[in-house]
């Protein structure tokens, strides 16, 4: 079967949103070329470079290149129109897409579900967390908390700053008696980490069918028997009380459900919100204070922030 490659050159700010649009269009595989990954590699203490061609970085696209792959069928044109339309709508949500370029071309048959795996490698985050692909071997150190992940068609390998911010917050605040709710669980990384940090029980929810399937598979892979994964949209009919609610999603969605989060948090419970651009920090701070939260901490990585806030006692 022939394939179609869509190449989207966009801004760092629009990276997550564009990737999500491709998932909504039922993409078969995604490859993200981010020059910041090269910069991070150059700064890593794990590597020493005797010589580096500066053109490798300087000639790289000034932004992010996102490639999506689809099997060519009768719905191909409709999918491409959907993607273009959704990307063009992003500025309405105050996302800077810059001079985004979209290119489409036919390519030879290839197993793109396997191809993207070349870009997912074992990484260390937070104090002791190691996230590794399920198909790679890893020899853990004594204090390592190892999470094996196969993202499949779901969102999340742990490499993004927003996930890293959540991981650091969970390491800091989870206690053995904690009940945790993970909103927008994706591939299940944060739910699994909560369990491995000693949480009493964990509920992960997501609206996406692929995320539900993949996160359940990853929960089983990591042998976390105290995790429940359920399909849900914006906390509708969630009968659960949590000591910690974590949401690594977008600011718009957080603002939509911020009053509902109150109903699932125990008194003095903590809400960890991530997926927020640093320039939008005042919006989330205002929304939290207006809903009687006390801001406990704010952390920042790159262009992103996470906020931990505490629910006031009624």
C-alpha positions as CSV (number, residue, x, y, z in Angstrom):
1,X,0.0,0.0,0.0
2,X,1.2,3.5,-0.8
3,X,1.8,6.0,2.0
4,X,1.4,9.8,2.3
5,X,3.9,11.9,4.3
6,X,2.8,15.2,5.7
7,X,5.7,17.5,6.8
8,X,4.8,20.3,9.1
9,X,7.4,23.0,9.9
10,X,6.1,24.9,12.9
11,X,7.1,26.7,16.1
12,X,8.2,25.1,19.4
13,X,5.0,26.5,21.0
14,X,2.7,24.7,18.5
15,X,4.6,21.4,18.7
16,X,2.3,19.7,21.2
17,X,-0.9,21.0,19.6
18,X,0.1,20.0,16.0
19,X,1.2,16.6,17.2
20,X,-2.2,16.1,18.8
21,X,-4.0,17.2,15.6
22,X,-2.1,14.4,13.7
23,X,-3.3,11.9,16.3
24,X,-6.9,13.1,15.9
25,X,-6.5,12.5,12.2
26,X,-5.6,8.9,12.9
27,X,-1.9,9.1,11.9
28,X,-0.1,5.8,11.6
29,X,3.2,7.2,12.8
30,X,4.9,10.4,13.8
31,X,8.5,11.6,13.7
32,X,9.5,14.9,15.5
33,X,12.7,16.5,14.5
34,X,13.5,19.0,17.2
35,X,16.9,20.8,17.1
36,X,16.7,21.3,20.9
37,X,17.3,17.6,21.2
38,X,20.6,18.0,19.5
39,X,21.5,21.0,21.8
40,X,20.6,18.9,24.9
41,X,22.7,16.1,23.6
42,X,25.7,18.4,23.1
43,X,25.4,19.7,26.7
44,X,25.0,16.2,28.2
45,X,27.8,15.0,30.4
46,X,27.4,11.6,28.9
47,X,29.0,12.7,25.7
48,X,32.3,14.3,24.7
49,X,32.8,15.8,21.3
50,X,36.3,16.2,19.8
51,X,34.8,17.9,16.7
52,X,31.3,18.9,15.7
53,X,30.3,20.4,12.4
54,X,28.4,23.6,13.5
55,X,26.3,23.4,10.4
56,X,24.6,20.4,11.9
57,X,22.9,22.8,14.3
58,X,23.0,26.1,12.4
59,X,21.5,24.8,9.2
60,X,18.7,23.0,11.0
61,X,15.2,24.3,10.7
62,X,14.6,27.2,13.2
63,X,11.6,25.5,14.9
64,X,10.2,22.0,14.9
65,X,9.6,19.6,12.0
66,X,6.8,17.2,12.5
67,X,6.2,14.3,10.1
68,X,3.1,12.2,10.0
69,X,2.5,9.1,7.9
70,X,-0.9,7.8,6.6
71,X,-1.9,4.9,4.4
72,X,-3.2,6.3,1.2
73,X,-6.9,5.7,0.8
74,X,-10.2,7.4,-0.3
75,X,-10.1,9.6,2.9
76,X,-6.6,10.9,2.4
77,X,-7.7,14.3,1.0
78,X,-10.2,14.7,3.8
79,X,-7.6,14.0,6.4
80,X,-5.2,16.5,4.9
81,X,-7.9,19.2,4.8
82,X,-8.8,18.5,8.4
83,X,-5.1,18.8,9.5
84,X,-4.7,22.1,7.6
85,X,-7.9,23.5,9.0
86,X,-7.1,22.6,12.6
87,X,-3.6,24.0,12.4
88,X,-4.9,27.3,11.0
89,X,-7.3,27.5,13.9
90,X,-4.5,27.3,16.6
91,X,-3.9,31.1,16.7
92,X,-7.5,31.4,18.0
93,X,-6.3,29.7,21.1
94,X,-3.4,32.2,21.4
95,X,-0.8,29.7,20.1
96,X,1.9,31.2,17.9
97,X,2.3,29.0,14.8
98,X,4.6,31.5,13.1
99,X,5.2,30.9,9.4
100,X,4.0,27.3,9.6
101,X,4.6,25.3,6.4
102,X,2.8,22.1,5.3
103,X,4.1,19.8,2.6
104,X,2.5,16.6,1.4
105,X,4.0,13.9,-0.7
106,X,3.5,10.2,-1.7
107,X,6.2,7.8,-0.5
108,X,7.1,4.2,-0.8
109,X,5.6,1.6,1.5
110,X,7.3,1.4,4.9
111,X,6.5,0.3,8.5
112,X,6.2,3.7,10.1
113,X,5.0,2.3,13.4
114,X,8.5,0.8,13.7
115,X,10.4,3.7,12.1
116,X,9.5,6.2,14.9
117,X,10.9,3.9,17.5
118,X,14.4,4.8,16.4
119,X,13.8,8.2,18.1
120,X,12.7,6.9,21.5
121,X,15.6,6.0,23.8
122,X,16.0,5.4,27.5
123,X,16.0,8.6,29.5
124,X,16.5,9.6,33.1
125,X,14.2,12.2,34.6
126,X,13.7,13.8,38.1
127,X,15.8,12.3,40.9
128,X,15.5,8.6,40.2
129,X,13.1,8.0,37.4
130,X,14.2,6.1,34.3
131,X,11.8,5.7,31.3
132,X,12.8,3.1,28.9
133,X,11.2,1.7,25.7
134,X,9.7,-1.7,26.3
135,X,11.9,-3.2,23.6
136,X,15.2,-2.0,25.1
137,X,17.2,-3.6,27.9
138,X,18.4,-1.5,30.9
139,X,20.6,-2.3,33.9
140,X,19.1,-0.3,36.7
141,X,21.0,1.4,39.5
142,X,20.0,0.7,43.1
143,X,17.6,3.7,43.5
144,X,16.2,3.7,40.0
145,X,12.4,3.7,39.5
146,X,12.2,2.1,36.0
147,X,9.1,2.6,33.9
148,X,8.8,0.5,30.7
149,X,6.7,2.2,28.0
150,X,5.4,1.3,24.6
151,X,3.6,4.5,23.6
152,X,2.0,2.9,20.5
153,X,-0.5,5.3,19.1
154,X,-0.9,7.2,22.4
155,X,0.7,10.4,23.5
156,X,3.7,10.4,25.7
157,X,7.3,9.0,25.9
158,X,8.2,11.2,28.8
159,X,10.7,13.3,26.8
160,X,8.8,16.6,26.9
161,X,9.5,19.2,29.5
162,X,5.9,19.2,30.7
163,X,6.1,15.5,31.6
164,X,9.4,16.0,33.3
165,X,7.9,18.8,35.4
166,X,5.1,16.5,36.5
167,X,7.5,13.7,37.3
168,X,9.5,16.0,39.6
169,X,6.3,17.2,41.4
170,X,5.1,13.6,41.9
171,X,8.4,12.6,43.3
172,X,8.2,15.5,45.8
173,X,4.6,15.2,46.9
174,X,3.4,11.6,46.7
175,X,3.2,9.7,50.1
176,X,2.4,6.0,50.7
177,X,-1.2,6.8,51.6
178,X,-1.8,9.0,48.6
179,X,-4.7,8.4,46.2
180,X,-3.9,9.9,42.8
181,X,-5.9,10.9,39.8
182,X,-4.1,11.3,36.4
183,X,-6.1,13.4,34.0
184,X,-5.2,12.8,30.3
185,X,-3.1,9.8,31.1
186,X,-1.9,9.2,27.6
187,X,0.5,6.3,27.6
188,X,0.2,6.0,31.4
189,X,3.6,7.3,32.5
190,X,2.4,9.5,35.3
191,X,-0.1,6.9,36.6
192,X,2.6,4.2,36.6
193,X,5.1,6.5,38.3
194,X,2.5,7.3,41.0
195,X,2.1,3.6,41.7
196,X,5.8,3.0,41.8
197,X,6.3,5.9,44.2
198,X,4.1,4.2,46.6
199,X,0.6,5.7,46.0
200,X,-2.3,3.8,47.6
201,X,-4.4,3.7,44.5
202,X,-4.3,5.5,41.1
203,X,-7.0,6.3,38.6
204,X,-6.0,7.4,35.1
205,X,-8.5,8.9,32.7
206,X,-8.4,9.9,29.0
207,X,-10.9,10.6,26.2
208,X,-8.8,8.9,23.5
209,X,-9.5,5.2,22.8
210,X,-5.9,4.5,21.8
211,X,-4.6,6.1,25.0
212,X,-6.9,3.9,27.1
213,X,-5.7,0.7,25.3
214,X,-2.0,1.6,25.4
215,X,-2.0,2.8,29.0
216,X,-3.7,-0.4,30.1
217,X,-1.1,-2.4,28.3
218,X,1.7,-0.3,29.9
219,X,0.1,-0.7,33.4
220,X,0.2,-4.5,32.9
221,X,3.7,-4.3,31.5
222,X,4.9,-2.5,34.7
223,X,2.9,-4.9,37.0
224,X,1.0,-2.0,38.7
225,X,-2.1,-3.7,40.2
226,X,-3.4,-0.6,42.0
227,X,-4.0,1.4,38.8
228,X,-7.4,1.7,37.2
229,X,-7.7,3.2,33.6
230,X,-11.0,4.6,32.5
231,X,-12.4,6.6,29.5
232,X,-13.7,10.0,30.6
233,X,-14.1,13.5,29.2
234,X,-13.3,16.4,31.5
235,X,-14.2,14.6,34.7
236,X,-17.8,13.9,33.7
237,X,-19.2,11.5,36.3
238,X,-15.9,10.7,38.0
239,X,-16.7,9.1,41.4
240,X,-13.3,9.4,43.0
241,X,-11.5,11.4,45.7
242,X,-7.8,12.1,45.3
243,X,-5.1,13.5,47.5
244,X,-3.2,14.4,44.3
245,X,-4.6,15.3,40.9
246,X,-2.1,15.6,38.1
247,X,-3.0,17.0,34.7
248,X,-0.4,17.3,31.9
249,X,-2.7,18.7,29.3
250,X,-3.3,22.2,27.9
251,X,-4.2,25.4,29.7
252,X,-7.5,25.7,27.8
253,X,-8.7,22.3,29.0
254,X,-7.4,22.9,32.6
255,X,-9.4,26.2,32.7
256,X,-12.5,24.4,31.4
257,X,-12.5,21.9,34.3
258,X,-10.9,23.8,37.1
259,X,-14.1,24.0,39.1
260,X,-14.7,20.2,38.6
261,X,-11.3,19.4,39.9
262,X,-12.4,20.8,43.3
263,X,-15.0,18.0,43.4
264,X,-12.5,15.2,43.1
265,X,-9.8,16.6,45.5
266,X,-9.8,15.8,49.1
267,X,-9.5,18.6,51.6
268,X,-5.9,19.9,51.5
269,X,-5.4,17.9,48.3
270,X,-2.8,19.0,45.7
271,X,-3.5,19.8,42.1
272,X,-0.4,19.6,39.8
273,X,-1.1,21.3,36.5
274,X,1.4,21.2,33.6
275,X,1.3,21.7,29.8
276,X,1.3,25.5,30.4
277,X,3.4,27.9,28.5
278,X,5.5,30.2,30.8
279,X,4.0,33.3,29.2
280,X,0.5,32.1,30.3
281,X,1.4,31.7,34.0
282,X,-0.7,34.6,35.1
283,X,-3.8,33.0,33.6
284,X,-3.5,29.8,35.6
285,X,-2.5,31.7,38.8
286,X,-5.6,33.9,38.5
287,X,-7.9,30.9,37.8
288,X,-6.5,29.0,40.8
289,X,-6.8,31.8,43.3
290,X,-10.3,32.6,42.1
291,X,-11.2,29.0,42.8
292,X,-9.8,29.1,46.4
293,X,-6.5,27.3,45.7
294,X,-3.3,28.3,47.4
295,X,-0.3,28.1,45.1
296,X,2.4,25.9,46.7
297,X,5.1,26.0,44.0
298,X,5.8,26.9,40.4
299,X,8.5,25.2,38.3
300,X,9.8,26.0,34.9
301,X,11.6,24.2,32.1
302,X,12.3,25.8,28.8
303,X,9.1,27.5,27.6
304,X,6.9,25.5,30.0
305,X,5.7,25.7,33.6
306,X,3.9,23.5,36.1
307,X,2.0,24.8,39.0
308,X,1.2,22.9,42.3
309,X,-1.7,24.3,44.2
310,X,-3.6,23.2,47.4
311,X,-7.3,23.0,47.8
312,X,-8.5,25.1,50.7
313,X,-10.4,23.3,53.5
314,X,-14.1,23.9,53.3
